Amino acid sequence: MPHEDRIERALRASLAPTLQGGHPPRLAAAMQHAVFPGGARIRPKLTLAVAMACGEDDPALSEGAAAAIELLHCASLVHDDLPCFDAAATRRGLPSVHRAFGERLAVLAGDALIVAAFEVLSASARRHLSRLPVLLRTVCQGVGMPMGIVAGQAWECEPQLSLSDYQRAKTGALFAAATMAGAQAAGADGAPWRALGEQLGLTYQVADDIRDVMLDAGALGKPGGQDVALDRPSSARELGLDGALAEFHRLVQATLLTVPVCPGASQFRQLIRHEANRLVPQQLVERVAAIA
C-alpha cells in the first residue's frame, strides 16, 4: 500500500510539539527515537487502506487514526523492550529507547506516546466529530483491558495461559483496531473488518515466532531467540517449526477469505500475499524444511 508519505507526515505532525522549546529535550528526543525511523508501518497502512476501500471522505481523520494506531504500537515496543519485560538491547536495528536514554526516560516516553496518540486522534476529528466516540472506543479496546495489547503483555506474567488468547490480545487486538478504525474514519461500519484484522494479527504473530527462532538480530532488527530465553509462549515452541509454518500458511489462506466485499478486495488480497512473502520468504521456508 503506497501510504508511507501520508503516515510519515501524520506522525511527524503529531510529534511536532516535542520539537518546540520549553519542555524536557531528552524526553522529546526519546519519543522521536521511538517512532523514527519506523518499521513496516503495517498497522497504519491497513487503517488507510481500509478507509480508502470504504470511500474515504475525511483524509485528515483517516490519517489521525492511522497515526494514533502507530504511536500506540511504538509506545508498546518501548515498554516491551524494558529490562522488566524483554530487556531488548535493540529495536529496528538501533539501540532500544532504554539503552539510548535510560529506563526512566523510556517509561516516560512510552507514556507520552500513548497520550500523543489520543491527542492526535481527537484533534483530527474536526470535520466529522460524530465519528470520534466510536473511533476512541475501538482504539481503547485494541490497547487496554480486557483483550487489548496491554492484556496481551500481562498474560506473560500469569502462571498459565492459552496461546490463542495470548496471541489474540498481544498482536491481533491492535490489528483489529487498525482495520476497524479505517472503516469508522470513513463513516462505515467497522464490524465487518474486525475478523480481517484479527486474522492478520494472528498470522503476523506466528510469522514473528518463526522468525525469532530462525533469524539473528541483524536480520530482525531486534534480539533473536527471545521466546526461549524469556520462556515466552510461541507457536514455534508449542507446534515445532514445521507445525508453526503449516499454521502460518493456514492463517494466510484464512485471512484471504476474510477480506470483506469491497471495490479494493483484490488489492487487499495482493497485499496480504505480499506481506506473507515478506515475513516468511521462500528461503526461510526452505531452511525450516531442511531443519524439520
C-alpha positions in Angstrom: 0.0 0.0 0.0 1.6 3.3 -1.1 0.6 5.2 2.1 4.1 5.8 3.5 4.2 9.5 2.8 0.8 10.1 4.4 1.7 8.1 7.5 5.1 9.8 8.0 3.5 13.2 7.6 0.8 12.5 10.1 3.4 11.0 12.6 5.7 14.0 12.3 2.8 16.4 12.7 1.7 14.6 15.9 5.2 14.9 17.4 5.9 18.4 16.2 5.2 19.9 19.6 8.1 17.9 21.0 10.5 19.9 18.8 9.4 23.2 20.3 11.1 24.8 23.3 10.0 24.8 26.9 10.0 21.0 27.5 12.5 18.3 28.6 14.6 17.9 25.5 15.8 14.4 26.2 12.3 13.2 26.7 11.4 14.7 23.3 14.4 13.0 21.7 13.4 9.7 23.3 9.9 10.0 21.8 11.3 10.8 18.4 13.8 7.9 18.7 10.9 5.5 19.4 8.9 6.5 16.3 11.6 7.3 13.7 12.8 5.5 11.6 9.8 3.3 11.6 9.4 -0.4 10.9 7.0 -1.8 8.3 4.2 0.5 9.5 1.8 -2.3 8.5 -0.9 -1.3 11.1 -1.3 2.4 9.9 -1.1 1.2 6.3 -4.0 -1.1 7.0 -6.0 1.8 8.5 -5.6 4.0 5.4 -6.2 1.1 3.0 -9.5 0.2 4.7 -10.5 3.9 4.8 -10.0 4.2 1.0 -11.8 0.9 0.4 -14.8 2.3 2.4 -14.9 5.5 0.3 -12.6 7.8 2.4 -14.2 11.2 2.7 -12.1 12.7 5.5 -8.3 12.2 4.9 -7.4 14.1 8.0 -9.4 11.8 10.2 -8.1 8.7 8.5 -4.5 9.9 8.9 -5.1 10.8 12.5 -6.5 7.3 13.2 -3.5 5.7 11.4 -1.0 7.9 13.3 -2.7 7.1 16.7 -2.5 3.3 16.0 1.2 3.6 15.1 2.0 5.8 18.1 0.4 3.3 20.4 2.3 0.4 18.8 5.6 2.3 19.2 4.7 3.0 22.8 4.1 -0.7 23.4 7.5 -1.5 21.9 9.3 1.0 24.2 7.7 -0.7 27.2 8.2 -4.2 25.9 11.9 -3.6 25.5 12.4 -2.5 29.1 14.5 -4.7 31.4 11.5 -5.7 33.4 10.0 -7.3 30.3 12.2 -8.3 27.3 15.4 -6.4 28.2 16.0 -5.9 24.5 19.1 -4.0 23.5 18.0 -3.1 20.0 14.8 -2.3 18.1 14.6 -1.7 14.4 18.3 -2.0 14.1 19.0 0.8 16.6 19.6 0.9 20.4 16.2 0.4 22.2 14.9 3.6 23.9 16.0 2.5 27.4 19.5 1.7 26.1 19.8 5.1 24.4 18.1 7.3 27.0 17.9 5.2 30.2 15.0 3.3 31.8 13.3 6.4 33.4 13.0 8.3 30.1 11.9 5.1 28.3 9.0 4.7 30.7 8.1 8.3 30.3 8.5 8.3 26.5 6.1 5.3 26.2 3.6 7.1 28.5 3.9 10.3 26.5 3.4 8.5 23.2 0.1 7.0 24.5 -1.1 10.4 25.4 0.0 11.8 22.0 -1.9 9.0 20.2 -5.2 10.1 21.7 -4.4 13.7 21.2 -3.8 13.4 17.5 -6.9 11.2 17.0 -9.1 13.8 18.8 -7.6 16.7 17.0 -8.2 15.1 13.6 -11.9 14.8 14.0 -12.8 18.5 13.3 -14.8 17.7 10.1 -16.7 14.7 11.4 -16.8 15.0 15.2 -19.6 12.5 15.4 -17.2 9.7 14.3 -14.9 10.3 17.2 -16.6 8.3 20.0 -16.7 5.0 18.1 -13.1 5.5 17.0 -12.0 6.2 20.5 -13.8 3.1 21.7 -12.2 0.9 19.0 -8.7 2.2 19.7 -9.2 1.8 23.5 -10.3 -1.8 23.1 -7.3 -2.5 20.9 -4.9 -1.3 23.6 -6.4 -1.8 27.1 -8.2 -4.4 29.1 -9.7 -7.0 28.8 -8.4 -8.0 25.3 -6.0 -5.3 24.1 -2.2 -5.3 23.8 -1.8 -4.4 27.5 -3.7 -7.6 28.4 -1.5 -9.5 25.9 1.6 -8.4 27.7 0.1 -9.1 31.0 -0.5 -12.8 30.0 3.2 -13.2 30.2 3.0 -12.5 33.9 0.5 -15.3 34.5 1.5 -18.9 35.6 -0.8 -20.4 32.9 -2.2 -19.1 29.7 -3.9 -20.0 26.4 -1.6 -19.4 23.4 -4.6 -18.4 21.3 -5.8 -15.9 23.9 -2.3 -14.6 24.3 -1.7 -14.0 20.6 -5.2 -12.6 20.0 -4.6 -9.9 22.7 -0.9 -9.3 22.2 -1.0 -8.9 18.4 -4.5 -9.4 17.0 -6.2 -6.7 19.0 -4.3 -3.8 17.5 -4.5 -5.2 14.0 -8.3 -5.4 14.5 -8.4 -1.8 15.8 -6.4 -0.7 12.7 -8.8 -2.2 10.2 -12.0 -1.2 12.1 -10.7 2.3 12.7 -10.1 2.7 9.0 -13.7 1.9 8.2 -15.0 4.1 11.0 -12.9 7.0 10.0 -14.6 6.8 6.6 -18.1 6.7 8.2 -18.6 3.0 7.6 -19.3 0.1 10.0 -16.1 -1.3 11.5 -17.6 -4.7 12.4 -17.1 -6.4 9.1 -13.4 -5.5 9.2 -12.7 -6.9 12.7 -12.2 -10.5 11.5 -9.7 -9.4 8.9 -7.7 -7.5 11.4 -7.7 -10.4 13.9 -6.6 -12.9 11.3 -3.9 -10.6 10.1 -2.7 -10.2 13.7 -2.5 -13.9 14.4 -0.8 -14.5 11.1 1.8 -11.8 11.9 2.4 -13.3 15.3 3.0 -16.8 14.1 5.4 -15.4 11.5 7.2 -13.5 14.3 7.5 -16.7 16.3 9.2 -18.4 13.4 11.5 -15.5 12.7 12.5 -15.3 16.3 13.9 -18.9 16.0 15.3 -18.7 12.5 16.8 -15.2 12.2 19.5 -13.4 14.0 19.5 -9.8 15.4 20.9 -8.4 12.2 18.0 -9.7 10.2 15.4 -9.0 12.8 16.5 -5.5 13.9 16.0 -6.8 17.5 17.4 -9.7 19.6 16.6 -13.1 18.3 15.8 -16.2 20.4 13.8 -14.2 22.9 10.9 -16.6 23.2 13.2 -19.4 24.5 15.4 -17.0 26.5 12.4 -15.5 28.3 10.4 -18.7 28.5 7.7 -17.0 26.5 4.9 -18.9 24.7 5.1 -19.1 21.0 3.7 -21.1 18.1 7.2 -22.4 17.2 7.7 -23.7 20.8 4.2 -25.3 21.0 3.9 -26.7 17.5 7.5 -27.0 16.4 8.9 -25.1 13.5 7.3 -27.2 10.8 4.0 -27.1 12.7 4.2 -23.3 13.1 5.0 -22.9 9.4 2.0 -25.0 8.5 -0.1 -22.9 10.8 1.2 -19.7 9.2 0.2 -20.9 5.7 -3.2 -21.9 7.1 -3.7 -18.5 8.6 -2.7 -16.8 5.4 -5.4 -18.6 3.4 -8.0 -18.0 6.2 -7.1 -14.3 6.1 -7.6 -14.1 2.4 -11.1 -15.4 2.9 -12.0 -12.8 5.5 -11.5 -9.7 3.2 -14.9 -8.1 3.1 -16.6 -7.5 -0.2 -15.4 -4.1 -1.4 -14.0 -2.4 -4.5 -10.5 -2.9 -3.3 -10.8 -6.6 -2.3 -8.4 -7.9 -4.9 -5.8 -5.3 -3.9 -6.2 -6.3 -0.3 -5.6 -10.0 -1.1 -2.5 -9.0 -3.1 -1.2 -7.0 -0.1 -1.7 -10.0 2.2 0.2 -12.3 -0.1 3.0 -9.7 -0.4 3.2 -9.3 3.4 3.2 -13.1 3.9 6.1 -13.4 1.4 8.0 -10.6 3.1 7.6 -12.1 6.6 8.3 -15.7 5.7 10.1 -15.7 2.3 10.7 -18.9 0.4 14.3 -19.0 1.6 13.1 -19.2 5.2 10.6 -21.9 4.3 13.3 -23.9 2.8 15.5 -23.5 5.9 12.7 -24.7 8.1 12.1 -27.7 5.8 15.8 -28.6 6.0 15.7 -28.5 9.8 12.5 -30.5 10.0 
